[in-house]
Amino acid sequence: MTTFVNRPGERGDVPGWVLITLMTAGLVIVIWAAAGPALAGVFEQAISRVTSF
């Protein structure tokens, strides 16, 4: 069992978690921007095929 002790002057690695969160959000935005139009095209094709029956 691990015991965590708060020592005076230690605040943890909050800036590291903030950086990881911001980098993850940035990656999601970049991937969404790159794949968004292709996914929209696939979706529109699927809907047009379904509605043509």
mmCIF entry with sequence, helices, sheets and N, C-alpha, C, O atoms, coordinates in Angstrom:
data_MODEL
# 
_entry.id   MODEL 
# 
_entity.id                         1 
_entity.type                       polymer 
_entity.pdbx_number_of_molecules   1 
# 
_entity_poly.entity_id                      1 
_entity_poly.type                           'polypeptide(L)' 
_entity_poly.nstd_linkage                   no 
_entity_poly.nstd_monomer                   no 
_entity_poly.pdbx_seq_one_letter_code       MTTFVNRPGERGDVPGWVLITLMTAGLVIVIWAAAGPALAGVFEQAISRVTSF 
_entity_poly.pdbx_seq_one_letter_code_can   MTTFVNRPGERGDVPGWVLITLMTAGLVIVIWAAAGPALAGVFEQAISRVTSF 
_entity_poly.pdbx_strand_id                 A 
# 
loop_
_entity_poly_seq.entity_id 
_entity_poly_seq.num 
_entity_poly_seq.mon_id 
_entity_poly_seq.hetero 
1 1  MET n 
1 2  THR n 
1 3  THR n 
1 4  PHE n 
1 5  VAL n 
1 6  ASN n 
1 7  ARG n 
1 8  PRO n 
1 9  GLY n 
1 10 GLU n 
1 11 ARG n 
1 12 GLY n 
1 13 ASP n 
1 14 VAL n 
1 15 PRO n 
1 16 GLY n 
1 17 TRP n 
1 18 VAL n 
1 19 LEU n 
1 20 ILE n 
1 21 THR n 
1 22 LEU n 
1 23 MET n 
1 24 THR n 
1 25 ALA n 
1 26 GLY n 
1 27 LEU n 
1 28 VAL n 
1 29 ILE n 
1 30 VAL n 
1 31 ILE n 
1 32 TRP n 
1 33 ALA n 
1 34 ALA n 
1 35 ALA n 
1 36 GLY n 
1 37 PRO n 
1 38 ALA n 
1 39 LEU n 
1 40 ALA n 
1 41 GLY n 
1 42 VAL n 
1 43 PHE n 
1 44 GLU n 
1 45 GLN n 
1 46 ALA n 
1 47 ILE n 
1 48 SER n 
1 49 ARG n 
1 50 VAL n 
1 51 THR n 
1 52 SER n 
1 53 PHE n 
# 
_struct_asym.id          A 
_struct_asym.entity_id   1 
# 
_struct_conf.conf_type_id            HELX_P 
_struct_conf.id                      HELX_P1 
_struct_conf.pdbx_PDB_helix_id       AA1 
_struct_conf.beg_label_comp_id       VAL 
_struct_conf.beg_label_asym_id       A 
_struct_conf.beg_label_seq_id        14 
_struct_conf.pdbx_beg_PDB_ins_code   ? 
_struct_conf.end_label_comp_id       THR 
_struct_conf.end_label_asym_id       A 
_struct_conf.end_label_seq_id        51 
_struct_conf.pdbx_end_PDB_ins_code   ? 
_struct_conf.beg_auth_comp_id        VAL 
_struct_conf.beg_auth_asym_id        A 
_struct_conf.beg_auth_seq_id         14 
_struct_conf.end_auth_comp_id        THR 
_struct_conf.end_auth_asym_id        A 
_struct_conf.end_auth_seq_id         51 
_struct_conf.pdbx_PDB_helix_class    1 
_struct_conf.details                 ? 
_struct_conf.pdbx_PDB_helix_length   38 
# 
_struct_conf_type.id          HELX_P 
_struct_conf_type.criteria    ? 
_struct_conf_type.reference   ? 
# 
loop_
_atom_site.group_PDB 
_atom_site.id 
_atom_site.type_symbol 
_atom_site.label_atom_id 
_atom_site.label_alt_id 
_atom_site.label_comp_id 
_atom_site.label_asym_id 
_atom_site.label_entity_id 
_atom_site.label_seq_id 
_atom_site.pdbx_PDB_ins_code 
_atom_site.Cartn_x 
_atom_site.Cartn_y 
_atom_site.Cartn_z 
_atom_site.occupancy 
_atom_site.B_iso_or_equiv 
_atom_site.pdbx_formal_charge 
_atom_site.auth_seq_id 
_atom_site.auth_comp_id 
_atom_site.auth_asym_id 
_atom_site.auth_atom_id 
_atom_site.pdbx_PDB_model_num 
ATOM 1   N N  . MET A 1 1  ? 0.840   -1.176 0.000   1.00 0.00 ? 1  MET A N  1 
ATOM 2   C CA . MET A 1 1  ? 0.000   0.000  0.000   1.00 0.00 ? 1  MET A CA 1 
ATOM 3   C C  . MET A 1 1  ? 0.886   1.241  0.000   1.00 0.00 ? 1  MET A C  1 
ATOM 4   O O  . MET A 1 1  ? 1.854   1.325  0.756   1.00 0.00 ? 1  MET A O  1 
ATOM 5   N N  . THR A 1 2  ? 0.547   2.198  -0.849  1.00 0.00 ? 2  THR A N  1 
ATOM 6   C CA . THR A 1 2  ? 1.338   3.412  -0.958  1.00 0.00 ? 2  THR A CA 1 
ATOM 7   C C  . THR A 1 2  ? 0.706   4.507  -0.115  1.00 0.00 ? 2  THR A C  1 
ATOM 8   O O  . THR A 1 2  ? -0.503  4.732  -0.170  1.00 0.00 ? 2  THR A O  1 
ATOM 9   N N  . THR A 1 3  ? 1.529   5.176  0.656   1.00 0.00 ? 3  THR A N  1 
ATOM 10  C CA . THR A 1 3  ? 1.057   6.282  1.482   1.00 0.00 ? 3  THR A CA 1 
ATOM 11  C C  . THR A 1 3  ? 1.620   7.574  0.912   1.00 0.00 ? 3  THR A C  1 
ATOM 12  O O  . THR A 1 3  ? 2.825   7.687  0.684   1.00 0.00 ? 3  THR A O  1 
ATOM 13  N N  . PHE A 1 4  ? 0.758   8.535  0.684   1.00 0.00 ? 4  PHE A N  1 
ATOM 14  C CA . PHE A 1 4  ? 1.173   9.823  0.165   1.00 0.00 ? 4  PHE A CA 1 
ATOM 15  C C  . PHE A 1 4  ? 1.253   10.819 1.314   1.00 0.00 ? 4  PHE A C  1 
ATOM 16  O O  . PHE A 1 4  ? 0.313   10.961 2.097   1.00 0.00 ? 4  PHE A O  1 
ATOM 17  N N  . VAL A 1 5  ? 2.377   11.498 1.402   1.00 0.00 ? 5  VAL A N  1 
ATOM 18  C CA . VAL A 1 5  ? 2.589   12.470 2.470   1.00 0.00 ? 5  VAL A CA 1 
ATOM 19  C C  . VAL A 1 5  ? 2.752   13.839 1.824   1.00 0.00 ? 5  VAL A C  1 
ATOM 20  O O  . VAL A 1 5  ? 3.564   14.011 0.915   1.00 0.00 ? 5  VAL A O  1 
ATOM 21  N N  . ASN A 1 6  ? 1.989   14.796 2.290   1.00 0.00 ? 6  ASN A N  1 
ATOM 22  C CA . ASN A 1 6  ? 2.135   16.166 1.800   1.00 0.00 ? 6  ASN A CA 1 
ATOM 23  C C  . ASN A 1 6  ? 3.286   16.838 2.536   1.00 0.00 ? 6  ASN A C  1 
ATOM 24  O O  . ASN A 1 6  ? 3.226   17.054 3.746   1.00 0.00 ? 6  ASN A O  1 
ATOM 25  N N  . ARG A 1 7  ? 4.314   17.157 1.799   1.00 0.00 ? 7  ARG A N  1 
ATOM 26  C CA . ARG A 1 7  ? 5.460   17.834 2.392   1.00 0.00 ? 7  ARG A CA 1 
ATOM 27  C C  . ARG A 1 7  ? 5.341   19.320 2.090   1.00 0.00 ? 7  ARG A C  1 
ATOM 28  O O  . ARG A 1 7  ? 4.871   19.694 1.015   1.00 0.00 ? 7  ARG A O  1 
ATOM 29  N N  . PRO A 1 8  ? 5.753   20.163 3.008   1.00 0.00 ? 8  PRO A N  1 
ATOM 30  C CA . PRO A 1 8  ? 5.694   21.611 2.750   1.00 0.00 ? 8  PRO A CA 1 
ATOM 31  C C  . PRO A 1 8  ? 6.513   21.976 1.517   1.00 0.00 ? 8  PRO A C  1 
ATOM 32  O O  . PRO A 1 8  ? 7.650   21.531 1.361   1.00 0.00 ? 8  PRO A O  1 
ATOM 33  N N  . GLY A 1 9  ? 5.929   22.785 0.651   1.00 0.00 ? 9  GLY A N  1 
ATOM 34  C CA . GLY A 1 9  ? 6.630   23.228 -0.556  1.00 0.00 ? 9  GLY A CA 1 
ATOM 35  C C  . GLY A 1 9  ? 6.422   22.335 -1.761  1.00 0.00 ? 9  GLY A C  1 
ATOM 36  O O  . GLY A 1 9  ? 6.818   22.713 -2.863  1.00 0.00 ? 9  GLY A O  1 
ATOM 37  N N  . GLU A 1 10 ? 5.819   21.167 -1.602  1.00 0.00 ? 10 GLU A N  1 
ATOM 38  C CA . GLU A 1 10 ? 5.566   20.288 -2.734  1.00 0.00 ? 10 GLU A CA 1 
ATOM 39  C C  . GLU A 1 10 ? 4.137   20.472 -3.205  1.00 0.00 ? 10 GLU A C  1 
ATOM 40  O O  . GLU A 1 10 ? 3.190   20.325 -2.433  1.00 0.00 ? 10 GLU A O  1 
ATOM 41  N N  . ARG A 1 11 ? 3.995   20.790 -4.462  1.00 0.00 ? 11 ARG A N  1 
ATOM 42  C CA . ARG A 1 11 ? 2.662   21.021 -5.005  1.00 0.00 ? 11 ARG A CA 1 
ATOM 43  C C  . ARG A 1 11 ? 2.275   19.974 -6.029  1.00 0.00 ? 11 ARG A C  1 
ATOM 44  O O  . ARG A 1 11 ? 1.177   20.038 -6.583  1.00 0.00 ? 11 ARG A O  1 
ATOM 45  N N  . GLY A 1 12 ? 3.130   19.026 -6.294  1.00 0.00 ? 12 GLY A N  1 
ATOM 46  C CA . GLY A 1 12 ? 2.811   18.014 -7.285  1.00 0.00 ? 12 GLY A CA 1 
ATOM 47  C C  . GLY A 1 12 ? 3.224   18.452 -8.671  1.00 0.00 ? 12 GLY A C  1 
ATOM 48  O O  . GLY A 1 12 ? 3.955   19.428 -8.844  1.00 0.00 ? 12 GLY A O  1 
ATOM 49  N N  . ASP A 1 13 ? 2.743   17.712 -9.659  1.00 0.00 ? 13 ASP A N  1 
ATOM 50  C CA . ASP A 1 13 ? 3.136   17.959 -11.040 1.00 0.00 ? 13 ASP A CA 1 
ATOM 51  C C  . ASP A 1 13 ? 1.957   18.529 -11.823 1.00 0.00 ? 13 ASP A C  1 
ATOM 52  O O  . ASP A 1 13 ? 1.601   18.013 -12.882 1.00 0.00 ? 13 ASP A O  1 
ATOM 53  N N  . VAL A 1 14 ? 1.360   19.580 -11.305 1.00 0.00 ? 14 VAL A N  1 
ATOM 54  C CA . VAL A 1 14 ? 0.201   20.168 -11.979 1.00 0.00 ? 14 VAL A CA 1 
ATOM 55  C C  . VAL A 1 14 ? 0.571   20.724 -13.348 1.00 0.00 ? 14 VAL A C  1 
ATOM 56  O O  . VAL A 1 14 ? -0.178  20.478 -14.294 1.00 0.00 ? 14 VAL A O  1 
ATOM 57  N N  . PRO A 1 15 ? 1.666   21.452 -13.523 1.00 0.00 ? 15 PRO A N  1 
ATOM 58  C CA . PRO A 1 15 ? 1.992   21.949 -14.871 1.00 0.00 ? 15 PRO A CA 1 
ATOM 59  C C  . PRO A 1 15 ? 2.166   20.834 -15.896 1.00 0.00 ? 15 PRO A C  1 
ATOM 60  O O  . PRO A 1 15 ? 1.838   21.015 -17.069 1.00 0.00 ? 15 PRO A O  1 
ATOM 61  N N  . GLY A 1 16 ? 2.677   19.682 -15.465 1.00 0.00 ? 16 GLY A N  1 
ATOM 62  C CA . GLY A 1 16 ? 2.813   18.559 -16.388 1.00 0.00 ? 16 GLY A CA 1 
ATOM 63  C C  . GLY A 1 16 ? 1.467   18.053 -16.864 1.00 0.00 ? 16 GLY A C  1 
ATOM 64  O O  . GLY A 1 16 ? 1.298   17.760 -18.048 1.00 0.00 ? 16 GLY A O  1 
ATOM 65  N N  . TRP A 1 17 ? 0.499   17.946 -15.952 1.00 0.00 ? 17 TRP A N  1 
ATOM 66  C CA . TRP A 1 17 ? -0.837  17.506 -16.333 1.00 0.00 ? 17 TRP A CA 1 
ATOM 67  C C  . TRP A 1 17 ? -1.521  18.528 -17.221 1.00 0.00 ? 17 TRP A C  1 
ATOM 68  O O  . TRP A 1 17 ? -2.248  18.162 -18.144 1.00 0.00 ? 17 TRP A O  1 
ATOM 69  N N  . VAL A 1 18 ? -1.298  19.791 -16.955 1.00 0.00 ? 18 VAL A N  1 
ATOM 70  C CA . VAL A 1 18 ? -1.887  20.833 -17.807 1.00 0.00 ? 18 VAL A CA 1 
ATOM 71  C C  . VAL A 1 18 ? -1.315  20.731 -19.217 1.00 0.00 ? 18 VAL A C  1 
ATOM 72  O O  . VAL A 1 18 ? -2.052  20.836 -20.198 1.00 0.00 ? 18 VAL A O  1 
ATOM 73  N N  . LEU A 1 19 ? -0.022  20.530 -19.317 1.00 0.00 ? 19 LEU A N  1 
ATOM 74  C CA . LEU A 1 19 ? 0.616   20.403 -20.630 1.00 0.00 ? 19 LEU A CA 1 
ATOM 75  C C  . LEU A 1 19 ? 0.095   19.185 -21.376 1.00 0.00 ? 19 LEU A C  1 
ATOM 76  O O  . LEU A 1 19 ? -0.193  19.272 -22.569 1.00 0.00 ? 19 LEU A O  1 
ATOM 77  N N  . ILE A 1 20 ? -0.031  18.056 -20.698 1.00 0.00 ? 20 ILE A N  1 
ATOM 78  C CA . ILE A 1 20 ? -0.558  16.846 -21.338 1.00 0.00 ? 20 ILE A CA 1 
ATOM 79  C C  . ILE A 1 20 ? -1.977  17.074 -21.829 1.00 0.00 ? 20 ILE A C  1 
ATOM 80  O O  . ILE A 1 20 ? -2.328  16.655 -22.932 1.00 0.00 ? 20 ILE A O  1 
ATOM 81  N N  . THR A 1 21 ? -2.801  17.737 -21.016 1.00 0.00 ? 21 THR A N  1 
ATOM 82  C CA . THR A 1 21 ? -4.186  18.003 -21.408 1.00 0.00 ? 21 THR A CA 1 
ATOM 83  C C  . THR A 1 21 ? -4.245  18.911 -22.626 1.00 0.00 ? 21 THR A C  1 
ATOM 84  O O  . THR A 1 21 ? -5.009  18.656 -23.557 1.00 0.00 ? 21 THR A O  1 
ATOM 85  N N  . LEU A 1 22 ? -3.447  19.963 -22.625 1.00 0.00 ? 22 LEU A N  1 
ATOM 86  C CA . LEU A 1 22 ? -3.444  20.882 -23.769 1.00 0.00 ? 22 LEU A CA 1 
ATOM 87  C C  . LEU A 1 22 ? -2.919  20.209 -25.035 1.00 0.00 ? 22 LEU A C  1 
ATOM 88  O O  . LEU A 1 22 ? -3.442  20.442 -26.124 1.00 0.00 ? 22 LEU A O  1 
ATOM 89  N N  . MET A 1 23 ? -1.898  19.382 -24.898 1.00 0.00 ? 23 MET A N  1 
ATOM 90  C CA . MET A 1 23 ? -1.366  18.687 -26.068 1.00 0.00 ? 23 MET A CA 1 
ATOM 91  C C  . MET A 1 23 ? -2.382  17.687 -26.623 1.00 0.00 ? 23 MET A C  1 
ATOM 92  O O  . MET A 1 23 ? -2.511  17.545 -27.839 1.00 0.00 ? 23 MET A O  1 
ATOM 93  N N  . THR A 1 24 ? -3.094  17.001 -25.745 1.00 0.00 ? 24 THR A N  1 
ATOM 94  C CA . THR A 1 24 ? -4.119  16.066 -26.197 1.00 0.00 ? 24 THR A CA 1 
ATOM 95  C C  . THR A 1 24 ? -5.236  16.799 -26.919 1.00 0.00 ? 24 THR A C  1 
ATOM 96  O O  . THR A 1 24 ? -5.706  16.351 -27.965 1.00 0.00 ? 24 THR A O  1 
ATOM 97  N N  . ALA A 1 25 ? -5.662  17.926 -26.361 1.00 0.00 ? 25 ALA A N  1 
ATOM 98  C CA . ALA A 1 25 ? -6.703  18.721 -27.023 1.00 0.00 ? 25 ALA A CA 1 
ATOM 99  C C  . ALA A 1 25 ? -6.218  19.215 -28.387 1.00 0.00 ? 25 ALA A C  1 
ATOM 100 O O  . ALA A 1 25 ? -6.979  19.220 -29.355 1.00 0.00 ? 25 ALA A O  1 
ATOM 101 N N  . GLY A 1 26 ? -4.971  19.623 -28.461 1.00 0.00 ? 26 GLY A N  1 
ATOM 102 C CA . GLY A 1 26 ? -4.414  20.067 -29.742 1.00 0.00 ? 26 GLY A CA 1 
ATOM 103 C C  . GLY A 1 26 ? -4.386  18.949 -30.768 1.00 0.00 ? 26 GLY A C  1 
ATOM 104 O O  . GLY A 1 26 ? -4.710  19.167 -31.935 1.00 0.00 ? 26 GLY A O  1 
ATOM 105 N N  . LEU A 1 27 ? -3.995  17.739 -30.337 1.00 0.00 ? 27 LEU A N  1 
ATOM 106 C CA . LEU A 1 27 ? -3.986  16.607 -31.262 1.00 0.00 ? 27 LEU A CA 1 
ATOM 107 C C  . LEU A 1 27 ? -5.386  16.273 -31.763 1.00 0.00 ? 27 LEU A C  1 
ATOM 108 O O  . LEU A 1 27 ? -5.571  15.968 -32.941 1.00 0.00 ? 27 LEU A O  1 
ATOM 109 N N  . VAL A 1 28 ? -6.363  16.330 -30.876 1.00 0.00 ? 28 VAL A N  1 
ATOM 110 C CA . VAL A 1 28 ? -7.745  16.053 -31.277 1.00 0.00 ? 28 VAL A CA 1 
ATOM 111 C C  . VAL A 1 28 ? -8.198  17.078 -32.317 1.00 0.00 ? 28 VAL A C  1 
ATOM 112 O O  . VAL A 1 28 ? -8.843  16.715 -33.301 1.00 0.00 ? 28 VAL A O  1 
ATOM 113 N N  . ILE A 1 29 ? -7.872  18.335 -32.109 1.00 0.00 ? 29 ILE A N  1 
ATOM 114 C CA . ILE A 1 29 ? -8.273  19.386 -33.051 1.00 0.00 ? 29 ILE A CA 1 
ATOM 115 C C  . ILE A 1 29 ? -7.607  19.175 -34.411 1.00 0.00 ? 29 ILE A C  1 
ATOM 116 O O  . ILE A 1 29 ? -8.255  19.311 -35.449 1.00 0.00 ? 29 ILE A O  1 
ATOM 117 N N  . VAL A 1 30 ? -6.319  18.843 -34.405 1.00 0.00 ? 30 VAL A N  1 
ATOM 118 C CA . VAL A 1 30 ? -5.599  18.636 -35.674 1.00 0.00 ? 30 VAL A CA 1 
ATOM 119 C C  . VAL A 1 30 ? -6.148  17.424 -36.421 1.00 0.00 ? 30 VAL A C  1 
ATOM 120 O O  . VAL A 1 30 ? -6.368  17.485 -37.631 1.00 0.00 ? 30 VAL A O  1 
ATOM 121 N N  . ILE A 1 31 ? -6.371  16.322 -35.700 1.00 0.00 ? 31 ILE A N  1 
ATOM 122 C CA . ILE A 1 31 ? -6.903  15.114 -36.350 1.00 0.00 ? 31 ILE A CA 1 
ATOM 123 C C  . ILE A 1 31 ? -8.312  15.366 -36.860 1.00 0.00 ? 31 ILE A C  1 
ATOM 124 O O  . ILE A 1 31 ? -8.662  14.925 -37.954 1.00 0.00 ? 31 ILE A O  1 
ATOM 125 N N  . TRP A 1 32 ? -9.124  16.071 -36.076 1.00 0.00 ? 32 TRP A N  1 
ATOM 126 C CA . TRP A 1 32 ? -10.490 16.377 -36.495 1.00 0.00 ? 32 TRP A CA 1 
ATOM 127 C C  . TRP A 1 32 ? -10.483 17.249 -37.759 1.00 0.00 ? 32 TRP A C  1 
ATOM 128 O O  . TRP A 1 32 ? -11.281 17.036 -38.672 1.00 0.00 ? 32 TRP A O  1 
ATOM 129 N N  . ALA A 1 33 ? -9.577  18.230 -37.800 1.00 0.00 ? 33 ALA A N  1 
ATOM 130 C CA . ALA A 1 33 ? -9.492  19.111 -38.972 1.00 0.00 ? 33 ALA A CA 1 
ATOM 131 C C  . ALA A 1 33 ? -9.070  18.327 -40.214 1.00 0.00 ? 33 ALA A C  1 
ATOM 132 O O  . ALA A 1 33 ? -9.550  18.596 -41.315 1.00 0.00 ? 33 ALA A O  1 
ATOM 133 N N  . ALA A 1 34 ? -8.176  17.361 -40.034 1.00 0.00 ? 34 ALA A N  1 
ATOM 134 C CA . ALA A 1 34 ? -7.688  16.592 -41.179 1.00 0.00 ? 34 ALA A CA 1 
ATOM 135 C C  . ALA A 1 34 ? -8.709  15.556 -41.639 1.00 0.00 ? 34 ALA A C  1 
ATOM 136 O O  . ALA A 1 34 ? -8.898  15.374 -42.841 1.00 0.00 ? 34 ALA A O  1 
ATOM 137 N N  . ALA A 1 35 ? -9.365  14.879 -40.710 1.00 0.00 ? 35 ALA A N  1 
ATOM 138 C CA . ALA A 1 35 ? -10.260 13.783 -41.063 1.00 0.00 ? 35 ALA A CA 1 
ATOM 139 C C  . ALA A 1 35 ? -11.713 14.208 -41.199 1.00 0.00 ? 35 ALA A C  1 
ATOM 140 O O  . ALA A 1 35 ? -12.524 13.457 -41.740 1.00 0.00 ? 35 ALA A O  1 
ATOM 141 N N  . GLY A 1 36 ? -12.055 15.386 -40.725 1.00 0.00 ? 36 GLY A N  1 
ATOM 142 C CA . GLY A 1 36 ? -13.444 15.841 -40.739 1.00 0.00 ? 36 GLY A CA 1 
ATOM 143 C C  . GLY A 1 36 ? -14.090 15.825 -42.117 1.00 0.00 ? 36 GLY A C  1 
ATOM 144 O O  . GLY A 1 36 ? -15.156 15.233 -42.284 1.00 0.00 ? 36 GLY A O  1 
ATOM 145 N N  . PRO A 1 37 ? -13.474 16.461 -43.109 1.00 0.00 ? 37 PRO A N  1 
ATOM 146 C CA . PRO A 1 37 ? -14.086 16.459 -44.444 1.00 0.00 ? 37 PRO A CA 1 
ATOM 147 C C  . PRO A 1 37 ? -14.243 15.054 -45.035 1.00 0.00 ? 37 PRO A C  1 
ATOM 148 O O  . PRO A 1 37 ? -15.251 14.761 -45.679 1.00 0.00 ? 37 PRO A O  1 
ATOM 149 N N  . ALA A 1 38 ? -13.261 14.196 -44.820 1.00 0.00 ? 38 ALA A N  1 
ATOM 150 C CA . ALA A 1 38 ? -13.363 12.824 -45.348 1.00 0.00 ? 38 ALA A CA 1 
ATOM 151 C C  . ALA A 1 38 ? -14.496 12.073 -44.660 1.00 0.00 ? 38 ALA A C  1 
ATOM 152 O O  . ALA A 1 38 ? -15.256 11.358 -45.313 1.00 0.00 ? 38 ALA A O  1 
ATOM 153 N N  . LEU A 1 39 ? -14.612 12.231 -43.353 1.00 0.00 ? 39 LEU A N  1 
ATOM 154 C CA . LEU A 1 39 ? -15.692 11.561 -42.632 1.00 0.00 ? 39 LEU A CA 1 
ATOM 155 C C  . LEU A 1 39 ? -17.051 12.115 -43.041 1.00 0.00 ? 39 LEU A C  1 
ATOM 156 O O  . LEU A 1 39 ? -18.021 11.363 -43.131 1.00 0.00 ? 39 LEU A O  1 
ATOM 157 N N  . ALA A 1 40 ? -17.132 13.392 -43.285 1.00 0.00 ? 40 ALA A N  1 
ATOM 158 C CA . ALA A 1 40 ? -18.391 13.987 -43.734 1.00 0.00 ? 40 ALA A CA 1 
ATOM 159 C C  . ALA A 1 40 ? -18.784 13.418 -45.100 1.00 0.00 ? 40 ALA A C  1 
ATOM 160 O O  . ALA A 1 40 ? -19.957 13.140 -45.345 1.00 0.00 ? 40 ALA A O  1 
ATOM 161 N N  . GLY A 1 41 ? -17.801 13.248 -45.986 1.00 0.00 ? 41 GLY A N  1 
ATOM 162 C CA . GLY A 1 41 ? -18.078 12.664 -47.290 1.00 0.00 ? 41 GLY A CA 1 
ATOM 163 C C  . GLY A 1 41 ? -18.569 11.227 -47.195 1.00 0.00 ? 41 GLY A C  1 
ATOM 164 O O  . GLY A 1 41 ? -19.504 10.837 -47.894 1.00 0.00 ? 41 GLY A O  1 
ATOM 165 N N  . VAL A 1 42 ? -17.944 10.448 -46.336 1.00 0.00 ? 42 VAL A N  1 
ATOM 166 C CA . VAL A 1 42 ? -18.375 9.059  -46.137 1.00 0.00 ? 42 VAL A CA 1 
ATOM 167 C C  . VAL A 1 42 ? -19.791 9.026  -45.579 1.00 0.00 ? 42 VAL A C  1 
ATOM 168 O O  . VAL A 1 42 ? -20.612 8.220  -46.017 1.00 0.00 ? 42 VAL A O  1 
ATOM 169 N N  . PHE A 1 43 ? -20.079 9.890  -44.623 1.00 0.00 ? 43 PHE A N  1 
ATOM 170 C CA . PHE A 1 43 ? -21.412 9.945  -44.025 1.00 0.00 ? 43 PHE A CA 1 
ATOM 171 C C  . PHE A 1 43 ? -22.461 10.333 -45.068 1.00 0.00 ? 43 PHE A C  1 
ATOM 172 O O  . PHE A 1 43 ? -23.528 9.722  -45.131 1.00 0.00 ? 43 PHE A O  1 
ATOM 173 N N  . GLU A 1 44 ? -22.164 11.334 -45.877 1.00 0.00 ? 44 GLU A N  1 
ATOM 174 C CA . GLU A 1 44 ? -23.117 11.766 -46.903 1.00 0.00 ? 44 GLU A CA 1 
ATOM 175 C C  . GLU A 1 44 ? -23.353 10.666 -47.933 1.00 0.00 ? 44 GLU A C  1 
ATOM 176 O O  . GLU A 1 44 ? -24.480 10.480 -48.392 1.00 0.00 ? 44 GLU A O  1 
ATOM 177 N N  . GLN A 1 45 ? -22.301 9.935  -48.301 1.00 0.00 ? 45 GLN A N  1 
ATOM 178 C CA . GLN A 1 45 ? -22.465 8.818  -49.232 1.00 0.00 ? 45 GLN A CA 1 
ATOM 179 C C  . GLN A 1 45 ? -23.355 7.738  -48.635 1.00 0.00 ? 45 GLN A C  1 
ATOM 180 O O  . GLN A 1 45 ? -24.235 7.209  -49.314 1.00 0.00 ? 45 GLN A O  1 
ATOM 181 N N  . ALA A 1 46 ? -23.131 7.413  -47.377 1.00 0.00 ? 46 ALA A N  1 
ATOM 182 C CA . ALA A 1 46 ? -23.932 6.385  -46.718 1.00 0.00 ? 46 ALA A CA 1 
ATOM 183 C C  . ALA A 1 46 ? -25.395 6.806  -46.645 1.00 0.00 ? 46 ALA A C  1 
ATOM 184 O O  . ALA A 1 46 ? -26.285 5.997  -46.910 1.00 0.00 ? 46 ALA A O  1 
ATOM 185 N N  . ILE A 1 47 ? -25.650 8.045  -46.295 1.00 0.00 ? 47 ILE A N  1 
ATOM 186 C CA . ILE A 1 47 ? -27.031 8.524  -46.190 1.00 0.00 ? 47 ILE A CA 1 
ATOM 187 C C  . ILE A 1 47 ? -27.703 8.529  -47.567 1.00 0.00 ? 47 ILE A C  1 
ATOM 188 O O  . ILE A 1 47 ? -28.872 8.162  -47.686 1.00 0.00 ? 47 ILE A O  1 
ATOM 189 N N  . SER A 1 48 ? -26.972 8.940  -48.599 1.00 0.00 ? 48 SER A N  1 
ATOM 190 C CA . SER A 1 48 ? -27.567 8.958  -49.935 1.00 0.00 ? 48 SER A CA 1 
ATOM 191 C C  . SER A 1 48 ? -27.878 7.548  -50.427 1.00 0.00 ? 48 SER A C  1 
ATOM 192 O O  . SER A 1 48 ? -28.874 7.341  -51.119 1.00 0.00 ? 48 SER A O  1 
ATOM 193 N N  . ARG A 1 49 ? -27.034 6.576  -50.078 1.00 0.00 ? 49 ARG A N  1 
ATOM 194 C CA . ARG A 1 49 ? -27.306 5.193  -50.486 1.00 0.00 ? 49 ARG A CA 1 
ATOM 195 C C  . ARG A 1 49 ? -28.521 4.634  -49.750 1.00 0.00 ? 49 ARG A C  1 
ATOM 196 O O  . ARG A 1 49 ? -29.319 3.895  -50.327 1.00 0.00 ? 49 ARG A O  1 
ATOM 197 N N  . VAL A 1 50 ? -28.655 4.989  -48.484 1.00 0.00 ? 50 VAL A N  1 
ATOM 198 C CA . VAL A 1 50 ? -29.792 4.485  -47.705 1.00 0.00 ? 50 VAL A CA 1 
ATOM 199 C C  . VAL A 1 50 ? -31.093 5.115  -48.196 1.00 0.00 ? 50 VAL A C  1 
ATOM 200 O O  . VAL A 1 50 ? -32.110 4.431  -48.307 1.00 0.00 ? 50 VAL A O  1 
ATOM 201 N N  . THR A 1 51 ? -31.066 6.409  -48.488 1.00 0.00 ? 51 THR A N  1 
ATOM 202 C CA . THR A 1 51 ? -32.290 7.089  -48.907 1.00 0.00 ? 51 THR A CA 1 
ATOM 203 C C  . THR A 1 51 ? -32.672 6.763  -50.359 1.00 0.00 ? 51 THR A C  1 
ATOM 204 O O  . THR A 1 51 ? -33.807 7.013  -50.765 1.00 0.00 ? 51 THR A O  1 
ATOM 205 N N  . SER A 1 52 ? -31.741 6.211  -51.139 1.00 0.00 ? 52 SER A N  1 
ATOM 206 C CA . SER A 1 52 ? -32.070 5.896  -52.528 1.00 0.00 ? 52 SER A CA 1 
ATOM 207 C C  . SER A 1 52 ? -32.843 4.585  -52.673 1.00 0.00 ? 52 SER A C  1 
ATOM 208 O O  . SER A 1 52 ? -33.352 4.291  -53.755 1.00 0.00 ? 52 SER A O  1 
ATOM 209 N N  . PHE A 1 53 ? -32.938 3.797  -51.609 1.00 0.00 ? 53 PHE A N  1 
ATOM 210 C CA . PHE A 1 53 ? -33.675 2.535  -51.684 1.00 0.00 ? 53 PHE A CA 1 
ATOM 211 C C  . PHE A 1 53 ? -35.149 2.772  -51.732 1.00 0.00 ? 53 PHE A C  1 
ATOM 212 O O  . PHE A 1 53 ? -35.926 1.820  -51.798 1.00 0.00 ? 53 PHE A O  1 
# 
